[in-house]
Amino acid sequence: MTINIGHLDRIIRFALGIGILSLYFVLPGNERFFAFIGLIPLATAFMRWCPLYTLLGLRT
């Protein structure tokens, strides 16, 4: 896995992931599981690698 996420992209993904995860405390009971989608941008921010960027040939 080659690093394909830049510094600014990493910060944006981290903030977006935290924001989506925080919806867990706001959404009603059955819809709370949607907040766990925030783990995807957090994981890619920590790994500094995005599989979609690899498929599209992008690097930031």
PDB file of N, CA, C, O and CB in Angstrom:
ATOM      1  N   MET A   1       0.845  -1.176   0.000  1.00  0.00           N
ATOM      2  CA  MET A   1       0.000   0.000   0.000  1.00  0.00           C
ATOM      3  C   MET A   1       0.889   1.237   0.000  1.00  0.00           C
ATOM      4  O   MET A   1       1.684   1.455   0.914  1.00  0.00           O
ATOM      5  CB  MET A   1      -0.961   0.000   1.218  1.00  0.00           C
ATOM      6  N   THR A   2       0.736   2.020  -1.023  1.00  0.00           N
ATOM      7  CA  THR A   2       1.475   3.262  -1.149  1.00  0.00           C
ATOM      8  C   THR A   2       0.629   4.406  -0.594  1.00  0.00           C
ATOM      9  O   THR A   2      -0.585   4.444  -0.794  1.00  0.00           O
ATOM     10  CB  THR A   2       1.866   3.527  -2.624  1.00  0.00           C
ATOM     11  N   ILE A   3       1.263   5.313   0.087  1.00  0.00           N
ATOM     12  CA  ILE A   3       0.547   6.475   0.636  1.00  0.00           C
ATOM     13  C   ILE A   3      -0.006   7.296  -0.518  1.00  0.00           C
ATOM     14  O   ILE A   3       0.747   7.711  -1.399  1.00  0.00           O
ATOM     15  CB  ILE A   3       1.484   7.348   1.539  1.00  0.00           C
ATOM     16  N   ASN A   4      -1.302   7.533  -0.521  1.00  0.00           N
ATOM     17  CA  ASN A   4      -1.910   8.338  -1.573  1.00  0.00           C
ATOM     18  C   ASN A   4      -2.844   9.419  -1.032  1.00  0.00           C
ATOM     19  O   ASN A   4      -3.633   9.993  -1.782  1.00  0.00           O
ATOM     20  CB  ASN A   4      -2.668   7.446  -2.517  1.00  0.00           C
ATOM     21  N   ILE A   5      -2.755   9.696   0.262  1.00  0.00           N
ATOM     22  CA  ILE A   5      -3.556  10.754   0.881  1.00  0.00           C
ATOM     23  C   ILE A   5      -2.615  11.799   1.448  1.00  0.00           C
ATOM     24  O   ILE A   5      -1.725  11.485   2.239  1.00  0.00           O
ATOM     25  CB  ILE A   5      -4.493  10.186   1.993  1.00  0.00           C
ATOM     26  N   GLY A   6      -2.818  13.045   1.038  1.00  0.00           N
ATOM     27  CA  GLY A   6      -1.985  14.139   1.497  1.00  0.00           C
ATOM     28  C   GLY A   6      -2.407  14.652   2.865  1.00  0.00           C
ATOM     29  O   GLY A   6      -3.368  14.168   3.463  1.00  0.00           O
ATOM     30  N   HIS A   7      -1.666  15.638   3.344  1.00  0.00           N
ATOM     31  CA  HIS A   7      -1.883  16.170   4.696  1.00  0.00           C
ATOM     32  C   HIS A   7      -3.266  16.809   4.840  1.00  0.00           C
ATOM     33  O   HIS A   7      -3.993  16.494   5.782  1.00  0.00           O
ATOM     34  CB  HIS A   7      -0.799  17.198   5.038  1.00  0.00           C
ATOM     35  N   LEU A   8      -3.631  17.688   3.933  1.00  0.00           N
ATOM     36  CA  LEU A   8      -4.925  18.372   4.030  1.00  0.00           C
ATOM     37  C   LEU A   8      -6.076  17.386   3.873  1.00  0.00           C
ATOM     38  O   LEU A   8      -7.071  17.482   4.591  1.00  0.00           O
ATOM     39  CB  LEU A   8      -5.031  19.477   2.968  1.00  0.00           C
ATOM     40  N   ASP A   9      -5.957  16.452   2.958  1.00  0.00           N
ATOM     41  CA  ASP A   9      -6.973  15.430   2.760  1.00  0.00           C
ATOM     42  C   ASP A   9      -7.131  14.589   4.023  1.00  0.00           C
ATOM     43  O   ASP A   9      -8.245  14.211   4.385  1.00  0.00           O
ATOM     44  CB  ASP A   9      -6.616  14.538   1.562  1.00  0.00           C
ATOM     45  N   ARG A  10      -6.045  14.305   4.676  1.00  0.00           N
ATOM     46  CA  ARG A  10      -6.061  13.518   5.912  1.00  0.00           C
ATOM     47  C   ARG A  10      -6.794  14.260   7.028  1.00  0.00           C
ATOM     48  O   ARG A  10      -7.572  13.657   7.767  1.00  0.00           O
ATOM     49  CB  ARG A  10      -4.628  13.189   6.355  1.00  0.00           C
ATOM     50  N   ILE A  11      -6.551  15.552   7.151  1.00  0.00           N
ATOM     51  CA  ILE A  11      -7.227  16.366   8.175  1.00  0.00           C
ATOM     52  C   ILE A  11      -8.725  16.423   7.907  1.00  0.00           C
ATOM     53  O   ILE A  11      -9.531  16.302   8.830  1.00  0.00           O
ATOM     54  CB  ILE A  11      -6.639  17.798   8.215  1.00  0.00           C
ATOM     55  N   ILE A  12      -9.097  16.607   6.640  1.00  0.00           N
ATOM     56  CA  ILE A  12     -10.517  16.682   6.277  1.00  0.00           C
ATOM     57  C   ILE A  12     -11.212  15.350   6.562  1.00  0.00           C
ATOM     58  O   ILE A  12     -12.323  15.335   7.093  1.00  0.00           O
ATOM     59  CB  ILE A  12     -10.678  17.061   4.784  1.00  0.00           C
ATOM     60  N   ARG A  13     -10.577  14.246   6.220  1.00  0.00           N
ATOM     61  CA  ARG A  13     -11.152  12.930   6.477  1.00  0.00           C
ATOM     62  C   ARG A  13     -11.311  12.681   7.979  1.00  0.00           C
ATOM     63  O   ARG A  13     -12.322  12.131   8.415  1.00  0.00           O
ATOM     64  CB  ARG A  13     -10.278  11.835   5.848  1.00  0.00           C
ATOM     65  N   PHE A  14     -10.324  13.082   8.760  1.00  0.00           N
ATOM     66  CA  PHE A  14     -10.402  12.907  10.208  1.00  0.00           C
ATOM     67  C   PHE A  14     -11.574  13.695  10.786  1.00  0.00           C
ATOM     68  O   PHE A  14     -12.356  13.159  11.571  1.00  0.00           O
ATOM     69  CB  PHE A  14      -9.087  13.344  10.875  1.00  0.00           C
ATOM     70  N   ALA A  15     -11.699  14.964  10.400  1.00  0.00           N
ATOM     71  CA  ALA A  15     -12.786  15.812  10.908  1.00  0.00           C
ATOM     72  C   ALA A  15     -14.148  15.282  10.468  1.00  0.00           C
ATOM     73  O   ALA A  15     -15.096  15.268  11.253  1.00  0.00           O
ATOM     74  CB  ALA A  15     -12.607  17.263  10.426  1.00  0.00           C
ATOM     75  N   LEU A  16     -14.242  14.852   9.229  1.00  0.00           N
ATOM     76  CA  LEU A  16     -15.493  14.309   8.713  1.00  0.00           C
ATOM     77  C   LEU A  16     -15.869  13.019   9.448  1.00  0.00           C
ATOM     78  O   LEU A  16     -17.035  12.812   9.783  1.00  0.00           O
ATOM     79  CB  LEU A  16     -15.379  14.049   7.200  1.00  0.00           C
ATOM     80  N   GLY A  17     -14.896  12.164   9.695  1.00  0.00           N
ATOM     81  CA  GLY A  17     -15.157  10.927  10.419  1.00  0.00           C
ATOM     82  C   GLY A  17     -15.649  11.168  11.828  1.00  0.00           C
ATOM     83  O   GLY A  17     -16.601  10.526  12.273  1.00  0.00           O
ATOM     84  N   ILE A  18     -15.011  12.088  12.537  1.00  0.00           N
ATOM     85  CA  ILE A  18     -15.444  12.430  13.899  1.00  0.00           C
ATOM     86  C   ILE A  18     -16.845  13.028  13.873  1.00  0.00           C
ATOM     87  O   ILE A  18     -17.671  12.723  14.732  1.00  0.00           O
ATOM     88  CB  ILE A  18     -14.452  13.420  14.559  1.00  0.00           C
ATOM     89  N   GLY A  19     -17.110  13.877  12.889  1.00  0.00           N
ATOM     90  CA  GLY A  19     -18.434  14.496  12.774  1.00  0.00           C
ATOM     91  C   GLY A  19     -19.527  13.470  12.535  1.00  0.00           C
ATOM     92  O   GLY A  19     -20.593  13.538  13.147  1.00  0.00           O
ATOM     93  N   ILE A  20     -19.267  12.525  11.650  1.00  0.00           N
ATOM     94  CA  ILE A  20     -20.271  11.498  11.362  1.00  0.00           C
ATOM     95  C   ILE A  20     -20.455  10.576  12.567  1.00  0.00           C
ATOM     96  O   ILE A  20     -21.581  10.199  12.891  1.00  0.00           O
ATOM     97  CB  ILE A  20     -19.865  10.677  10.117  1.00  0.00           C
ATOM     98  N   LEU A  21     -19.368  10.216  13.227  1.00  0.00           N
ATOM     99  CA  LEU A  21     -19.485   9.368  14.424  1.00  0.00           C
ATOM    100  C   LEU A  21     -20.262  10.062  15.546  1.00  0.00           C
ATOM    101  O   LEU A  21     -20.950   9.401  16.324  1.00  0.00           O
ATOM    102  CB  LEU A  21     -18.093   8.976  14.928  1.00  0.00           C
ATOM    103  N   SER A  22     -20.155  11.369  15.629  1.00  0.00           N
ATOM    104  CA  SER A  22     -20.872  12.088  16.682  1.00  0.00           C
ATOM    105  C   SER A  22     -22.384  12.053  16.474  1.00  0.00           C
ATOM    106  O   SER A  22     -23.141  12.337  17.403  1.00  0.00           O
ATOM    107  CB  SER A  22     -20.396  13.530  16.744  1.00  0.00           C
ATOM    108  N   LEU A  23     -22.830  11.709  15.267  1.00  0.00           N
ATOM    109  CA  LEU A  23     -24.262  11.581  15.020  1.00  0.00           C
ATOM    110  C   LEU A  23     -24.882  10.443  15.829  1.00  0.00           C
ATOM    111  O   LEU A  23     -26.101  10.380  15.990  1.00  0.00           O
ATOM    112  CB  LEU A  23     -24.516  11.359  13.539  1.00  0.00           C
ATOM    113  N   TYR A  24     -24.060   9.568  16.322  1.00  0.00           N
ATOM    114  CA  TYR A  24     -24.538   8.462  17.148  1.00  0.00           C
ATOM    115  C   TYR A  24     -25.330   8.993  18.353  1.00  0.00           C
ATOM    116  O   TYR A  24     -26.299   8.368  18.786  1.00  0.00           O
ATOM    117  CB  TYR A  24     -23.347   7.592  17.625  1.00  0.00           C
ATOM    118  N   PHE A  25     -24.924  10.124  18.880  1.00  0.00           N
ATOM    119  CA  PHE A  25     -25.562  10.684  20.065  1.00  0.00           C
ATOM    120  C   PHE A  25     -26.805  11.504  19.731  1.00  0.00           C
ATOM    121  O   PHE A  25     -27.559  11.875  20.630  1.00  0.00           O
ATOM    122  CB  PHE A  25     -24.577  11.542  20.818  1.00  0.00           C
ATOM    123  N   VAL A  26     -27.027  11.790  18.447  1.00  0.00           N
ATOM    124  CA  VAL A  26     -28.130  12.642  18.035  1.00  0.00           C
ATOM    125  C   VAL A  26     -29.257  11.839  17.383  1.00  0.00           C
ATOM    126  O   VAL A  26     -30.433  12.153  17.568  1.00  0.00           O
ATOM    127  CB  VAL A  26     -27.632  13.708  17.079  1.00  0.00           C
ATOM    128  N   LEU A  27     -28.900  10.817  16.631  1.00  0.00           N
ATOM    129  CA  LEU A  27     -29.897  10.050  15.893  1.00  0.00           C
ATOM    130  C   LEU A  27     -30.730   9.181  16.827  1.00  0.00           C
ATOM    131  O   LEU A  27     -30.247   8.741  17.870  1.00  0.00           O
ATOM    132  CB  LEU A  27     -29.222   9.183  14.838  1.00  0.00           C
ATOM    133  N   PRO A  28     -31.998   8.933  16.446  1.00  0.00           N
ATOM    134  CA  PRO A  28     -32.842   8.050  17.267  1.00  0.00           C
ATOM    135  C   PRO A  28     -32.391   6.593  17.167  1.00  0.00           C
ATOM    136  O   PRO A  28     -31.649   6.226  16.256  1.00  0.00           O
ATOM    137  CB  PRO A  28     -34.313   8.170  16.840  1.00  0.00           C
ATOM    138  N   GLY A  29     -32.837   5.785  18.092  1.00  0.00           N
ATOM    139  CA  GLY A  29     -32.458   4.396  18.298  1.00  0.00           C
ATOM    140  C   GLY A  29     -32.054   3.558  17.103  1.00  0.00           C
ATOM    141  O   GLY A  29     -30.888   3.180  16.997  1.00  0.00           O
ATOM    142  N   ASN A  30     -32.975   3.251  16.194  1.00  0.00           N
ATOM    143  CA  ASN A  30     -32.697   2.331  15.102  1.00  0.00           C
ATOM    144  C   ASN A  30     -31.790   2.919  14.032  1.00  0.00           C
ATOM    145  O   ASN A  30     -31.231   2.167  13.234  1.00  0.00           O
ATOM    146  CB  ASN A  30     -33.978   1.894  14.478  1.00  0.00           C
ATOM    147  N   GLU A  31     -31.629   4.203  13.987  1.00  0.00           N
ATOM    148  CA  GLU A  31     -30.828   4.843  12.952  1.00  0.00           C
ATOM    149  C   GLU A  31     -29.395   5.126  13.405  1.00  0.00           C
ATOM    150  O   GLU A  31     -28.605   5.665  12.631  1.00  0.00           O
ATOM    151  CB  GLU A  31     -31.487   6.129  12.522  1.00  0.00           C
ATOM    152  N   ARG A  32     -29.054   4.780  14.617  1.00  0.00           N
ATOM    153  CA  ARG A  32     -27.716   5.058  15.150  1.00  0.00           C
ATOM    154  C   ARG A  32     -26.613   4.323  14.416  1.00  0.00           C
ATOM    155  O   ARG A  32     -25.481   4.805  14.369  1.00  0.00           O
ATOM    156  CB  ARG A  32     -27.663   4.699  16.602  1.00  0.00           C
ATOM    157  N   PHE A  33     -26.915   3.164  13.841  1.00  0.00           N
ATOM    158  CA  PHE A  33     -25.870   2.400  13.182  1.00  0.00           C
ATOM    159  C   PHE A  33     -25.313   3.129  11.968  1.00  0.00           C
ATOM    160  O   PHE A  33     -24.202   2.821  11.535  1.00  0.00           O
ATOM    161  CB  PHE A  33     -26.398   1.047  12.772  1.00  0.00           C
ATOM    162  N   PHE A  34     -26.053   4.098  11.396  1.00  0.00           N
ATOM    163  CA  PHE A  34     -25.538   4.891  10.279  1.00  0.00           C
ATOM    164  C   PHE A  34     -24.316   5.712  10.692  1.00  0.00           C
ATOM    165  O   PHE A  34     -23.487   6.053   9.849  1.00  0.00           O
ATOM    166  CB  PHE A  34     -26.632   5.816   9.739  1.00  0.00           C
ATOM    167  N   ALA A  35     -24.201   6.026  11.958  1.00  0.00           N
ATOM    168  CA  ALA A  35     -23.070   6.822  12.446  1.00  0.00           C
ATOM    169  C   ALA A  35     -21.751   6.074  12.301  1.00  0.00           C
ATOM    170  O   ALA A  35     -20.693   6.697  12.213  1.00  0.00           O
ATOM    171  CB  ALA A  35     -23.287   7.207  13.907  1.00  0.00           C
ATOM    172  N   PHE A  36     -21.803   4.757  12.275  1.00  0.00           N
ATOM    173  CA  PHE A  36     -20.573   3.977  12.157  1.00  0.00           C
ATOM    174  C   PHE A  36     -19.944   4.065  10.769  1.00  0.00           C
ATOM    175  O   PHE A  36     -18.833   3.578  10.563  1.00  0.00           O
ATOM    176  CB  PHE A  36     -20.852   2.535  12.490  1.00  0.00           C
ATOM    177  N   ILE A  37     -20.641   4.679   9.821  1.00  0.00           N
ATOM    178  CA  ILE A  37     -20.050   4.954   8.510  1.00  0.00           C
ATOM    179  C   ILE A  37     -18.853   5.894   8.682  1.00  0.00           C
ATOM    180  O   ILE A  37     -17.952   5.913   7.843  1.00  0.00           O
ATOM    181  CB  ILE A  37     -21.107   5.574   7.541  1.00  0.00           C
ATOM    182  N   GLY A  38     -18.844   6.659   9.748  1.00  0.00           N
ATOM    183  CA  GLY A  38     -17.732   7.563  10.039  1.00  0.00           C
ATOM    184  C   GLY A  38     -16.413   6.851  10.270  1.00  0.00           C
ATOM    185  O   GLY A  38     -15.358   7.485  10.237  1.00  0.00           O
ATOM    186  N   LEU A  39     -16.449   5.554  10.503  1.00  0.00           N
ATOM    187  CA  LEU A  39     -15.209   4.793  10.684  1.00  0.00           C
ATOM    188  C   LEU A  39     -14.418   4.688   9.383  1.00  0.00           C
ATOM    189  O   LEU A  39     -13.198   4.525   9.418  1.00  0.00           O
ATOM    190  CB  LEU A  39     -15.522   3.393  11.216  1.00  0.00           C
ATOM    191  N   ILE A  40     -15.086   4.778   8.244  1.00  0.00           N
ATOM    192  CA  ILE A  40     -14.395   4.658   6.958  1.00  0.00           C
ATOM    193  C   ILE A  40     -13.435   5.826   6.730  1.00  0.00           C
ATOM    194  O   ILE A  40     -12.258   5.585   6.460  1.00  0.00           O
ATOM    195  CB  ILE A  40     -15.413   4.587   5.812  1.00  0.00           C
ATOM    196  N   PRO A  41     -13.891   7.096   6.827  1.00  0.00           N
ATOM    197  CA  PRO A  41     -12.920   8.177   6.650  1.00  0.00           C
ATOM    198  C   PRO A  41     -11.849   8.208   7.741  1.00  0.00           C
ATOM    199  O   PRO A  41     -10.713   8.605   7.482  1.00  0.00           O
ATOM    200  CB  PRO A  41     -13.637   9.501   6.616  1.00  0.00           C
ATOM    201  N   LEU A  42     -12.205   7.793   8.957  1.00  0.00           N
ATOM    202  CA  LEU A  42     -11.201   7.740  10.021  1.00  0.00           C
ATOM    203  C   LEU A  42     -10.126   6.700   9.714  1.00  0.00           C
ATOM    204  O   LEU A  42      -8.937   6.962   9.897  1.00  0.00           O
ATOM    205  CB  LEU A  42     -11.866   7.425  11.367  1.00  0.00           C
ATOM    206  N   ALA A  43     -10.536   5.539   9.254  1.00  0.00           N
ATOM    207  CA  ALA A  43      -9.572   4.480   8.940  1.00  0.00           C
ATOM    208  C   ALA A  43      -8.645   4.895   7.804  1.00  0.00           C
ATOM    209  O   ALA A  43      -7.437   4.669   7.871  1.00  0.00           O
ATOM    210  CB  ALA A  43     -10.303   3.185   8.570  1.00  0.00           C
ATOM    211  N   THR A  44      -9.206   5.502   6.763  1.00  0.00           N
ATOM    212  CA  THR A  44      -8.353   5.921   5.644  1.00  0.00           C
ATOM    213  C   THR A  44      -7.427   7.063   6.055  1.00  0.00           C
ATOM    214  O   THR A  44      -6.318   7.178   5.533  1.00  0.00           O
ATOM    215  CB  THR A  44      -9.215   6.350   4.445  1.00  0.00           C
ATOM    216  N   ALA A  45      -7.869   7.902   6.978  1.00  0.00           N
ATOM    217  CA  ALA A  45      -7.003   8.983   7.453  1.00  0.00           C
ATOM    218  C   ALA A  45      -5.826   8.422   8.246  1.00  0.00           C
ATOM    219  O   ALA A  45      -4.701   8.900   8.107  1.00  0.00           O
ATOM    220  CB  ALA A  45      -7.801   9.975   8.319  1.00  0.00           C
ATOM    221  N   PHE A  46      -6.077   7.426   9.063  1.00  0.00           N
ATOM    222  CA  PHE A  46      -4.998   6.838   9.862  1.00  0.00           C
ATOM    223  C   PHE A  46      -4.039   6.005   9.013  1.00  0.00           C
ATOM    224  O   PHE A  46      -2.833   6.003   9.260  1.00  0.00           O
ATOM    225  CB  PHE A  46      -5.582   5.975  10.969  1.00  0.00           C
ATOM    226  N   MET A  47      -4.572   5.298   8.015  1.00  0.00           N
ATOM    227  CA  MET A  47      -3.716   4.467   7.164  1.00  0.00           C
ATOM    228  C   MET A  47      -2.994   5.278   6.086  1.00  0.00           C
ATOM    229  O   MET A  47      -1.999   4.824   5.522  1.00  0.00           O
ATOM    230  CB  MET A  47      -4.545   3.377   6.508  1.00  0.00           C
ATOM    231  N   ARG A  48      -3.500   6.473   5.807  1.00  0.00           N
ATOM    232  CA  ARG A  48      -2.976   7.342   4.749  1.00  0.00           C
ATOM    233  C   ARG A  48      -3.043   6.663   3.383  1.00  0.00           C
ATOM    234  O   ARG A  48      -2.222   6.934   2.507  1.00  0.00           O
ATOM    235  CB  ARG A  48      -1.532   7.745   5.061  1.00  0.00           C
ATOM    236  N   TRP A  49      -4.015   5.787   3.210  1.00  0.00           N
ATOM    237  CA  TRP A  49      -4.207   5.070   1.964  1.00  0.00           C
ATOM    238  C   TRP A  49      -5.697   4.897   1.714  1.00  0.00           C
ATOM    239  O   TRP A  49      -6.439   4.464   2.596  1.00  0.00           O
ATOM    240  CB  TRP A  49      -3.490   3.702   1.995  1.00  0.00           C
ATOM    241  N   CYS A  50      -6.127   5.238   0.512  1.00  0.00           N
ATOM    242  CA  CYS A  50      -7.528   5.115   0.135  1.00  0.00           C
ATOM    243  C   CYS A  50      -7.638   4.149  -1.039  1.00  0.00           C
ATOM    244  O   CYS A  50      -7.046   4.391  -2.091  1.00  0.00           O
ATOM    245  CB  CYS A  50      -8.137   6.502  -0.225  1.00  0.00           C
ATOM    246  N   PRO A  51      -8.384   3.062  -0.878  1.00  0.00           N
ATOM    247  CA  PRO A  51      -8.504   2.103  -1.971  1.00  0.00           C
ATOM    248  C   PRO A  51      -9.185   2.697  -3.209  1.00  0.00           C
ATOM    249  O   PRO A  51      -8.846   2.327  -4.333  1.00  0.00           O
ATOM    250  CB  PRO A  51      -9.275   0.890  -1.500  1.00  0.00           C
ATOM    251  N   LEU A  52     -10.127   3.600  -3.019  1.00  0.00           N
ATOM    252  CA  LEU A  52     -10.796   4.232  -4.160  1.00  0.00           C
ATOM    253  C   LEU A  52      -9.813   5.092  -4.956  1.00  0.00           C
ATOM    254  O   LEU A  52      -9.843   5.091  -6.187  1.00  0.00           O
ATOM    255  CB  LEU A  52     -11.987   5.091  -3.680  1.00  0.00           C
ATOM    256  N   TYR A  53      -8.943   5.824  -4.258  1.00  0.00           N
ATOM    257  CA  TYR A  53      -7.916   6.615  -4.939  1.00  0.00           C
ATOM    258  C   TYR A  53      -6.991   5.717  -5.749  1.00  0.00           C
ATOM    259  O   TYR A  53      -6.548   6.097  -6.833  1.00  0.00           O
ATOM    260  CB  TYR A  53      -7.104   7.433  -3.923  1.00  0.00           C
ATOM    261  N   THR A  54      -6.699   4.537  -5.233  1.00  0.00           N
ATOM    262  CA  THR A  54      -5.832   3.600  -5.952  1.00  0.00           C
ATOM    263  C   THR A  54      -6.517   3.145  -7.243  1.00  0.00           C
ATOM    264  O   THR A  54      -5.881   3.094  -8.296  1.00  0.00           O
ATOM    265  CB  THR A  54      -5.483   2.375  -5.059  1.00  0.00           C
ATOM    266  N   LEU A  55      -7.796   2.818  -7.168  1.00  0.00           N
ATOM    267  CA  LEU A  55      -8.519   2.389  -8.358  1.00  0.00           C
ATOM    268  C   LEU A  55      -8.628   3.482  -9.416  1.00  0.00           C
ATOM    269  O   LEU A  55      -8.582   3.207 -10.615  1.00  0.00           O
ATOM    270  CB  LEU A  55      -9.893   1.924  -7.975  1.00  0.00           C
ATOM    271  N   LEU A  56      -8.774   4.725  -8.958  1.00  0.00           N
ATOM    272  CA  LEU A  56      -8.897   5.847  -9.887  1.00  0.00           C
ATOM    273  C   LEU A  56      -7.550   6.447 -10.291  1.00  0.00           C
ATOM    274  O   LEU A  56      -7.489   7.308 -11.169  1.00  0.00           O
ATOM    275  CB  LEU A  56      -9.757   6.917  -9.273  1.00  0.00           C
ATOM    276  N   GLY A  57      -6.489   5.999  -9.659  1.00  0.00           N
ATOM    277  CA  GLY A  57      -5.171   6.521  -9.978  1.00  0.00           C
ATOM    278  C   GLY A  57      -4.911   7.918  -9.448  1.00  0.00           C
ATOM    279  O   GLY A  57      -4.133   8.669 -10.037  1.00  0.00           O
ATOM    280  N   LEU A  58      -5.552   8.276  -8.341  1.00  0.00           N
ATOM    281  CA  LEU A  58      -5.407   9.619  -7.759  1.00  0.00           C
ATOM    282  C   LEU A  58      -4.413   9.600  -6.613  1.00  0.00           C
ATOM    283  O   LEU A  58      -4.228   8.585  -5.941  1.00  0.00           O
ATOM    284  CB  LEU A  58      -6.766  10.150  -7.268  1.00  0.00           C
ATOM    285  N   ARG A  59      -3.779  10.738  -6.405  1.00  0.00           N
ATOM    286  CA  ARG A  59      -2.919  10.971  -5.235  1.00  0.00           C
ATOM    287  C   ARG A  59      -3.097  12.419  -4.835  1.00  0.00           C
ATOM    288  O   ARG A  59      -3.128  13.299  -5.696  1.00  0.00           O
ATOM    289  CB  ARG A  59      -1.401  10.640  -5.536  1.00  0.00           C
ATOM    290  N   THR A  60      -3.213  12.682  -3.542  1.00  0.00           N
ATOM    291  CA  THR A  60      -3.346  14.081  -3.109  1.00  0.00           C
ATOM    292  C   THR A  60      -2.095  14.473  -2.406  1.00  0.00           C
ATOM    293  O   THR A  60      -1.974  15.610  -1.950  1.00  0.00           O
ATOM    294  CB  THR A  60      -4.571  14.293  -2.194  1.00  0.00           C
TER     295      THR A  60
END
